[in-house]
Amino acid sequence: MADLKCGVTNCGYNKDSCCCKGDICVGGERAENADSTCCESFTDGKKDSFTSALEHPSRMISIDCEAVKCMYNENYRCSAEHVDIRGCGAKGCRETSCATFKEK
């Protein structure tokens, strides 16, 4: 579990910079830097067509990670204590990134 700060304000799961999904997946199998990663759990922020998986947002969250070149990736799970997801104004998951990524 990581302390997650989500800066993707228009994601349907984002509430007060926390996530209402319960867990997320960071993509970027070939990523060598943060810009090559993404939050694959992103969903567009159309609140009328979306229901959160959790009623209350959570800062502590489980993160699956496909960025195998990241030093925090341990068997496809994120081991970082704190994770920042960025993507202000993102309209799709490819416009987001894991700012915590650090190359091994």
Steps between C-alpha positions, in 0.01 A plus 500: 500500500622845414400850602355624170463861392308525176531818298271376223209717608267403215530123561169351609673331795666820631353674802707755692826364346417151630375195313159338535590189296670297772798399285666626183730371228798701376590416142829542319665164440781665299509824702839652569361820653183628665363642173489147355269374778125546540216425736314228312215527750407849376137548405354818360341726756141492378347467844149437367611179324737374768460354846805478726614157614527640855281756667794667669832593340811339641859623514634150574463287190631182340691563177575243232792614285608396152801737496758224552793744471380700803694449821171475695366213289513175697335214312259739326399670826603852602711510816528881527368651822359804317384521137408808297284455191494802268292600203310824554252532215551141381237367263643148490735279697794573265486862618573395858829393660650359817726781621653266759666284230876464550704291257693206649 
